[in-house]
Amino acid sequence: MLCSATSLTAFVLLCGSAQAQDAAADASEENTIVVTGSITRNPAAATASPVVSITADDLTKRGITTVSDALQSLTANNAGTIPASWSAQGFTTGATAPSLRGFNNAYTLTLFDGMRTAYYPLADDTQRNIVDINSIPSSTVQSIDTLLDGASATYGSDAIAGVVNVITKRQVQGLHLDGSLGISQRGDGGEQRLNASYGYGDLDEQGFNIYASAEYQHNDALYLRDRKGPWSTADQSSICGTAEQGCLTNGIRNGIQADGSYNGFQSTTVNFGQSTQTTIDANGNYVPVYSATTTDVPSGILYNGAYQLLNAGAGCGNLTAQTLTPDQQAVGQNANNGVNTAPSVVCQQDLVNDYRMYTAETTRKGAAVRGTVKVGDNAEAFLALNYYNVKTANSIANSSWAGQTAAGGEQITATNVFLPVYVCANGTSSVDANGNLLATGCNAANGTLNPNNPFASQGQLARLSGMPDQPRRTFTDAKTYRVAAGIHGSFGSGWDYSVGATASKVTLDVKNTGYIYLQGLADAIAQGTYNFVDPSQNSAEANQQIFRDQERRATSKLAQVIGTLSKDVFELPGGMVNVAVAGQYRYESINNPSANAPNEDNPYARYYGINAVSVVGHRDVWSTSYEISVPILDSLRVKADGSYDHYSTGQKAFSPKFEAEFRPIEQVKLRGTFSRGFRAPNLNESFQAPSTGYNSAQINCSQGIYEAFCAAHGSNPAYYAGTYSPGVTSGGNPDLKAERSTSYTFGMVVQPVRNVTVTLDYWRTKITNLITSPNISSEIYEQYYGNNGVVNVPGITVIPGQPDPLNPGALPLLGQIAGTFNNQNAMLGKGIDFSADARFNLTDTITWQTKANASYLIRLEQENDDGTVWRYDGSLGGCSLTSCSGAPRFRLTWQNTLDFNDRASLTLTANYTSGYSSTSADAGGTYKDCAASAAAGQLVSYDNGDAVQCHGPSTFNLDGHGEVKVADQFKLYFDVLNVLDGKPKYDPNAGYGLYQFNPAWQDRLFMGRYMRVGAKVDF
């Protein structure tokens, strides 16, 4: 029989005996076997590396509808797939990628039918280029193979932690329809799915097959407010400790704290804008108008007077009105003038409850066409085309009128925004040296009194506070186009060959709405074109002036040509020695223009809040590889692989690998591998313009380094209450070296009886020349806050954040830590993987199948150049690797299916992820030292400095699936996800504190019990 592979690539054409976790022997229903991890089709070359295969049937029985959900359940995915929630919050909006072994997603290579595909145009955390794992129609997926070993000797760069190979169907016959509807028990989170496939021809009988497949899936948006709990509101004041510890902050703007106190008017918080009467003293200082003389106001200091609503008659509109007690109103009272900074009624705004989505509204559409044909007696060729489209729409809260243009290039900070007395068509505004946005050019002769300024008739300025009562929204539209073709066969006396080629392109259109455009804001203020008093009366043109829509298109391309040639050269007692060689050429490019590019001609022509990330670059890659398979005995096989890769950007590497399998008895196989690998700097790391990612930190006034800072901002504790988000700005470095890795595995496969297979493997990987962004160390925080903003750390520049509007002369919060990507440090990981697969006939008509996979992370640590070691295993770290998802030590999935004579089945799948220390050594914390991490501001803490939570919770949930065959061509099925309706557990440190729980592990718990019903029709 001619052994046929699902894809004719140089790197996955082995046909031989393989079982799911063992890569030993198991044929698919199409008599097609693909072994991930080899360049040859010789059965003797079956890889000794651990391989986990998830079939399409497994996905169905787990209630899984996307490839990303399948990989999230993979226990070796220790750092978690980018969760769906990052569609609304992350850099790779709409895309998702796995992170094997606790390393970040840059070390997991994703393939489709053994070939690469174009990167997603946006990089995770502005550094890591990923492949969107969902960019192929899931209805065409036959299985997902995950190679849990270093594989640069076969695949080249990026395959350090492992390889995910999505294998599509070789042929489809007849018509197949599948549709389902899903909804949560709470009546939201709706999902609609429909896919259809039709194929004609039989490869074995007719010598050809052609099929087409199309699918559609829509998921409704889910807001954080849709689930009651600490995650649905910015008010965390219900989280309390002892009397000495106190309670967390009520982060609702103008919120009342747990003890009844009021932190003072929050200038970044209130709808409509609020104003305070202001004049200019003889020294040029902008000061409130008081009954006292202006000589009471010290020179150079800005004080704020009594605030009032611009439209007092409209009150708080759709916000919550809060009447302050006299004591609360007196908060912020200034001893020099005796004027309260807060009005008697303030408007409360919950930026989490009102605006923030958990998962974006998402629509997926895909189509695929594939034709396969036998060519003569000894060859087979194919051509495959696929298209995939993902659209997302998400929402977050807006920024205040007083703000700062994005990092990257010259930043303009408007600490205070003033409404002028007069407005006119030629009016202009600019920010002075003290951060005051002031209008000029208009007077009584050429303008009119400003209708937005309630004090204009008195000839006084008004300080504008508050924020727009509308969300910021981002819409993405990603389209993936891919074509692949190839031929494989044999000729002459035992020569086997394959030639494959692929080309792919991803276009990503991004539209941002609701973001403040500083030049538009400045013009609107000076010219009076925007109605701040009643924003609902603004025309579309007036809104567009300030909230100018921003649109851009990013593209990514890849082309690959590969070929292999192999031959059995001589025979040994165990079989034929096979030698194979392969060669490939690959082109990769990304063109991602900045959505908020620095403007040297006009630095005001930029937005608040839109990241300036940008990369434009390309490279060519050439590689050659070999594979020698030596079956010394029936019980002993060895294999040697190697690959030499050369990059046009200057990197080159040789990566060898050695494998051995020994079967002392029929029921036991011992296996082991040793390999060297590499990861070339990706296009962002080489060519990226300075771009900023963000972390989470907290000011603890009880700690010595923060005492002076807190004292300087004492009149406005709202400025630093809760957590804040310092940025890490990284620029590309074309001189980076490739990262290098050393990996080995040792394990065994035990098959005591034919229908039971158990595997156990130990793995260890060390990576050197680690490419990192600027490190966030506790030393930086200590120097910044303990030395009045002065930081002396080599290679690091620290940029202050937006000043406190009530205390503009005080040291601002730390804004950014800036530097370039650089080679330093090393990373070490090691752990154990376990799997078991068994099938038992309970009766003549009932079969029980059980599958279990478990992974234990023994150690994960980063070795720094200064000799320090940051450990991550069993902790929330490294935040720079996993977006603060953490690296839990233990993960387990256990799937059990009862099959009733192929007429019905019931499946229950258990998923468990262990808890972890909340510390993150790379975010300023100390590994598993709660007190030290809290003191450094890495952990959310109470008023006295004690950490609110030292240990993140474990996660457990059950998913159920059932199906019944109503007729031979008709099947009904149902899914009940999160059967026990488990709830997410409080975790304020995970996910940068955006959710108050860990979305990587508790996504289904946040959704709650979820039900799906569907039907399949097969003709």
FENWOUR-V362133 format. One line per field, one symbol per residue. phi: phi as a letter, one per 40 degrees, with the letter a starting at -180 (. if undefined). psi: psi as a letter, one per 30 degrees, with the letter a starting at -180 (. if undefined). burial: b if it has 16 or more other C-alpha atoms within 10 Angstrom, else e. A space follows every 50 residues. Layout:
phi = ???
psi = ???
burial = ???
This chain:
phi = .ccbbcbcbcbabcbacabdcbfbbacccbfbbbbchabbccdccdcccc bbbbcdccccccgcbbcccccccccccccgcdcdccdcbcccdgbaacbc ggccccbbcbbbfgbcacccccccfgbccbbccccadcccccabcbccac accbbgcgcccibbbcbcccabbgbbbababbacccgbgdbbbaaababb hbcccbgaababaaaaabbccbccccbcicccaccbcccbbcdccgbccc cccgcccdcgcbchcbcbbbcggbbbcabbcccgccbccbcccccccccg bcbbcccaccbcccfcgccccbcccdccccdgcbccbgbccbccbbbcbc ccccbcccbccbbbbaaababbacbgcbaabaabbababbbbababcccc ccaaccchgcbbbccbbbcccbbacbcbbaccccgccbcbgbaccbbbcc ccbcbcccgbcbccbgaccaccbbbbabbbbabbaaaaiaafcgcbaabb aaaaabbbcbbbbgccbccccccccccgcbcccbdccccdccccccbcdb babbbbbababaabaaacbabbdchccbbbbaaababbabbbcccacdbc cacccabcgcccdaabaaabbbabaaabbbccbdcbbbabbaabbbbcch caabbcabbabbbcbccbbcaaababbabcdcccccbccdbbbbbbaacb cccdcbdcccccbccacccbcgbbbccbcbbcbccccccbbbbabbaabb bcbdcbbbbabbbabbbbfdcbcdccbcccccccccbfgcbbbdgbbbbc ccccccbcccccdccabbabcacagabbbaabbbaaaabbccacbbbbbb bbbabbccaaabccccgcbbcbdgbccccccbffcgbdcbbabbbbbbbb fgbaabbbbbbbbccacccbccbgcbdfbcccccccgcbcbcccgcccac bcccbbabbbaaaaccadbbbbaabbcfdcfcbcbdacccfggcbgaccc bbdccccgdbbbbaabbbb
psi = kkkklekilfgigkkakkldffhcjjklfghkkkjkglflgkffgkkfkk kkkjleeeeefghkfleeeefefkffifgkkjlfffffflehkfllklil gfllffgjkkljhflllklkfkkkhgejklkjfggkkfffkeljkjjilk gffefblfhefakjjjklkelkkakkkkklklklfggahkkkkklkkklk ljeeefglkklkkklkkkkllkleffkkaffglfjgffjlbleeeallkj gkkhlklegflkglkjfgfklfkllkkkakafggkjlljlfllfffjkkg kklkakllkeieffbgbglkkjkkleeeffkgkkfffgkkfklfklkkkj feeefkkeklkkkkklkkkkkkkkjafglkllkkklkkkkklklklllll ejakllljakkkjiekkkklekllfgklllkafggkjkklfkafegalkj ffjfgefggklkkkaalkiklkkkkkjkkkkkkkllklallbigkklkkl klklkkkjkkkklfkkjeeeeeeeeefgfkjfeifffkleeeefeehkkk klkklklkkkklllklkkelklffakkkkkllllkkkklkjilkfhkkje ejffhllkfkkgkkkjlllkkklkllkjkjielefjklkklkkkkkkfgf llkkjlkklkkkjelefkkklllklklljkkleefegklklklkaklkkj ffkeffeeeeefgefiffegkbllikljkklljfgklkkklkklkkalkk ielegkkklkkklkkkklhkjllkkjlfeeeeeeffhhfkkikkgkkkkl akljffifflkllkekjkalklklalkkklakkklkklkkjeaffkkkkk kkkkkkjekjlkjlfgflkjkfkglflkefeghhflikekkkkjkkkkki hgfllkkkkkkkklalkfljfggflkjgjeeeeeefgfkkllegfkkekf kkllkklkkkkklkjelfgkkkllkjkieghllkkkifflhggffgljfe fgefeeeakkkkklkkkk.
burial = eebbbbbbbbbbbbbbbbbbbbbbeeeeeeebbbbbbbbbbbbbbbbbbb bbbbbbebbbbbbbebbbbbbbbbbbbbbbbbbbbbbbbbbbbbbbbbbb bbbbbbbbbbbbbbbbbbbbbbbbbbbbbbbbbbbbbbbbbbbbbbbbbb bbbbbbbbbbbbbbbbbbbbbbbebbbbbbbbbbeeebbbbbbbbbbbbb bbbeeeebbbbbbbbbbbbbbbbbbbbebbbbbbbbbebeeeeebbbbbb bbbbbbbbeeebbbbbbbbbbbbbbbbbbebeeebbbbbbeeebeebeee ebbbbbbbbbbeeebbeebeeeebeeebbbbbbeeebebbbbbbbbbbbb bbbbbbbbbbbbbbbbbbbbbbbbeeeebbbbbbbbbbbbbbbbbbbbbb bbbbbbbbbeebbbbbbbbbbbbbbebbbbbeebbbbbbbbbeeeebbbb bbbbbbeeebbbbbbbbbbbbbbbbbbbbbbbbbbbbbbbeeeeebbbbb bbbbbbbbbbbbbbbbbbbbbbbbbbbbbbbbbebeeeeeebbbbbbbbb eebbbbbbbbbbbbbbbbeeeeeebbbbbbbbbbbbbbbbbbbbbbbbee eebbbbbbbbbbbbbbbbbbbbbbbbbbbbbbeebbbbbbbbbbbbbebe bbbbbbbbbbbbbeeeebbbbbbbbbbbbbbbbbbbbbbbbbbbbbbbbb beeebbebbbebbbbbbbbbbbbbbbbbbbbbbbebbbbbbbbbbbbbbb beeeebbbbbbbbbbbbbbbbbbbbbbbebbbbbbbeebbbeeeebbbbb bbbbbbbbebbbbbbbbbbbbbbbbbbbbbbbbbbbbbbeeeeeeebbbb bbbbbbbbbbbbbeeeeebbbbbbbbbbbbbbbbbbbbbbbbbbbbbbbb eeebbbbbbbbbbbbbbbbbbbbbbbbbebbbbbbbbbbbbbbebbbbbb bbbbbbbbbbbbbbbeeeeebbbbbbbbbebbbbbbbbbbbbbbbbbbbb bbbbbbbbbbbbbbbbbbe
